[in-house]
Amino acid sequence: MPNGRDHKFEAVLVGGAALALLGVTDRQTRDCDVHPPLPAVIASAAMAFAKERRAAGNELPDDWLNNGPAQLTGVLPGGWDTRLEAAFVGRALRLSVLGRSDFLKSKLFALCDRGTDLSDCLALAPTAAELAQCEPWVTRQDAHPEWPDHVRATLGDLERRLGHGV
């Protein structure tokens, strides 16, 4: 049975793991969300790695490497895949992250949608201009009639927390 160690994988890392890899935050994350879908041999190797880590006394769930952002890549602004930034290059693994504007949009949407990404948004420290540039895109991500007001209020709160004088 192949162990996956002689295979190569190139992916876009999103979410908290991307922030940690970039040194933006030291928040621990439970998993690594990647795009594109994991080839079967890579998914199998990731599970085997998790099993090895648990045998060594480290907590690592089987799904630590997953395709959590599958829906995100379908709604990001066109050309997102041309604005990627290299984050890690190894012998078998090459990881990129979303460009800053796309990453901010994804995190701001998560903040507005789930309310759980405030620390990540603060760590990214978007400028007032960046927030203004992202707001229309975030506003278009939900058709609920109260969504635009919710987005404005959430981003306004973030601006105040960042000291942008709002």
N, C-alpha and C positions, 0 to 999 in steps of 0.2 A: 504494500500500500504506500503510495507516495506521501511524503511528509510535507510537501509544499515548500521545502527549503531551497529547492532548485528552481523555483518559479519566480517570476517577477510580477509586480503589481504596481500600477500607477493609479492614483485616486485623488479626488478633491476632498479634503477634510473640512467639515463644517462644525459649528457648534462650539461647546466648551473646550473640547480637545484641541481645536484649532487655536483658541485663545491661549491655552497652556503652551502649546508648541511654539507659538510666536513670542512667548514671554510676557503677554499682556496681563495675564492673571496666573495665580498659582492655585486657583480653585481646583480641587480634585473633581474629576468627572468619572462617571460609571462606565462610559463607553466611548467609542470613536465612530461617529457618523460619517460615512463616506459615500461618494458617488464616483463611478457608476456601480451598478449591481455587482456584487462579489461573484467572481467565478467560483464554481463548486470546489475546485482544488484549494483556493484561497480561504473560503469559508471553512473547509475541513481543517486546514492548517491552523487557522485562528482558534478553532475549538480545541484542537490538540494542544496548542500553546496554552490556552486557558487551563486545561486539565493539568499540564505540567506545572504551571504557576501555583495552582491550588495544592498540588502534591508537595510543593516546596513551602507551603504555609501562607501563600498570598491569595487574597480574594480577587478573583477575576471571573466574571460570568461568561458562560459560553458565547453569548451574543455581544461580547465587548466590541467586536468589529462588525458593523451592521450598516444597512442602507436606510437609516432613519430619515435622511433628507430627500427621499425619492420624490415627494410632492414638491418640495422647495424648488428643485431645479426646473420644474415646469412653470413656475410663476415668476421667477427672477427676470429682471429686465433682459431683453434680447442682447446677445453678445456677451453674457456673463462669463462664458467659457473662454473668451479671448482676453479677459482681464484678470486671469488667475495669477497668483504670485507663488513662486516656489518656496516651500517651507522646510522640506527635508528631502535629501537625496542620499540613499544608501545603495548597497549592492543589489538588493532585490526589491526595495521599496522606494517609491518616489511619491511624495505628498505635496500637493499644492493646496492653497487656501483661496477663498474668494477674494477678489479685489476689495479694497476698503469700502467703497460705496455700496457694493452688493452685500458685503458682510454686515455693514451697518443696517441696511434695509432688512436683512433676515433677522437680526437681533432686535431691531425696533418693532418689527411685526410680532415676534415672539413675546416681547414685553407687553404690547397692546393686547395680544390674543390670550396669552396665558398668565401674564403678570409675574412670571418667574425669572426673568432675565435682567432685572434691574442692576444687579452687581456687575454683570457683563457689560451692560450699556454704560455704566459709570466708568468701568475700567477702560473701555474704548475711548472715553472722553470726546465725544463728537462736538464739533464747534456748532455754534448757532446756525451758521450757513449750511453745514452738513445736515443738521436736523431739518432745516427748511427744504433742502433739496430732496430729502427722503420722504417727507410727509405726504406728498401726493401719491407716491407709489404705495405706501402703507395704507393710505385711505382707500385705495382701489381694491384692497385685498379682501374686503368683506362687504356684502350688499345690505347688511342690516342698516335701517335708516338712522340709528343712533351711533353707528360706528364712526363716522367722521368726527362727531363731537368727542367721542371717547378717545380717538387718536389725538386730537388737539389737546385735550386735557392731560393725557398721559405724557405726551411730548413736552407740554408746558411744565409739568411737574419735573420731568427729567432736566429741562433747561434750568429751572430754579436750583435743583440739586447740584448742577454743574456750575452754578454761579454765573449764568449768562445774562443776569439782570432783567429777567422777565418779571 
